[in-house]
Amino acid sequence: MAFSEVREYRLGDDIRDIDWNVTARTSNPHIKVFEEERELTLMLLVDVSGSRMFGTRERLKKSLATEMAAVLAFSAAQNNDKIGCIFFSDKIEKYVPPKKGKQHVLRIISDLVDFKPESTGTDLGLALKFFSNVIKKRCTAFVISDFMDVTADKANFEDALKIAASKHDVVGLRLYDEREAELPNVGIIELKDAESGEKQWVDTASRRVREDYHRNWQHRSAVIDNVLTKNRVDSVNVATDQDYVIALMRLFKMR
């Protein structure tokens, strides 16, 4: 409870809240008014790895992440909450400590638009460990990423997520593009991994290749969903051609 103001005593007020100094000075009974302090901290963990520059529909994953982060940051600022941000690839690219104010939010959004990461890889576990170490007080954290830090049947960030989710309210916003789930039939094409730089020729005319590609996507998605659910992390999947406002509203209704 935080002190708000002093006002004249009204019938029914608790006499324990009387401010005797002001009462003696004015010769009229006055009481102290307190308000519940509702200041929260919102942290944005934003994936700036090479895969964010992919997008075949209306926008890149980078643009989608920027818009969603901006909406969340302005909403928090309107509620007078503190907002902080962690930019990560396979290293911590930048840390912006939580602060209040519109100018602070504008600075974060400017960084989201213009920031050029030093690395292209992804290490979500490292970002979650860093977050758990620097933010001690419980807060709400939105992880904005494609979460593609998965090998075989294991999510590499599972242990770090377990620790972070036990201390904080962690929410996952998983971004993806339709072409990451389904390959079109366009003949033989060269594909390049945006994070490792590895290139490979792929025959998209082959039905088996397209089915294997889709099956691999489904498997990785299932691994990610399982880890998030197991650690009680609320999440929503948002496509690059999807209305993210509707997705966010669905998420908040669920919560």
Residue, then its C-alpha position, 0 to 999 in steps of 0.5 A: m500500500a502506498f500513500s496517496e493523499v490527505r483528505e478531510y474525515r468523512l463519516g464511516d472512515d477508519i479512525r486509525d487512518i487519522d493524520w493527527n499532525v494535519t488534524a492539529r494544524t487545521s483543527n479539522p480531522h483529516i485522514k491518510v488515504f492509501e492506494e494499492e501499489r500495482e506496479l509490475t515489470l514486463m520483460l520482452l525476450v526478443d529473438v534476433s537470430g538469422s531466422r527472423m529475416f524469413g517471411t514469404r507472406e505479408r511480413l518478415k518474422k522480424s516485422l511481426a516481432t517488432e509490432m507485437a513487442a510495441v503493442l505489449a510495451f505501450s500497453a504496459a506503459q499505459n498501465n505505468d509498468k516498467i518495461g525491459c528488453i533482452f535481445f538474443s541470438d546465440k549470445i546476449e546481444k543487448y540488455v535494456p533494464p526495466k524502466k518506466g515512461k514513453q521515451h523508454v518504450l520508444r527507445i526499445i522500439s527503435d532498437l527493435v527496428d534498427f538493431k543489427p545483431e553480431s551473430t545469426g545463431t539461436d540459444l534460447g536457453l542462454a537468454l532464459k538463464f540471463f533473464s533469470n539471473v538479472i531479474k530477481k523480482r517476479c515479473t511477466a516475460f514475453v518470449i518472442s521467438d520461433f523457438m526453433d532451438v530444437t535437436a532431435d527429440k529435445a528442446n535445448f532450452e528446456d532446463a532454463l525454461k523450467i527455472a525461469a517459469s518457476k520464478h516468473d510468469v513466462v509467456g511464449l509468442r511463437l512466430y512462424d511462416e507458412r513456408e516453414a510448415e509446407l513446401p510448395n511444388v516449384g521444382i528443384i530449388e536451393l535452400k539456405d539455412a539463415e542461421s548456419g549459412e548451409k545450402q542445399w538443393v531440394d527437389t520440391a516436385s517430389r511428394r516424399v520430400r514435401e511430406d518429410y519436410h512437413r512431418n519434420w515441422q510437425h515433430r519439432s512443433a510437437v516437441i516445443d508445445n510439449v515443453l511449454t505445456k509441461n512447464r505451464v507456459d501459456s503460448v500462442n502461435v502467430a503466422t506472418d500473415q495472421d492478425y496478431v491482435i486476434a491471437l493476443m486477445r485469444l491468449f489473454k482470454m485464455r489466461 
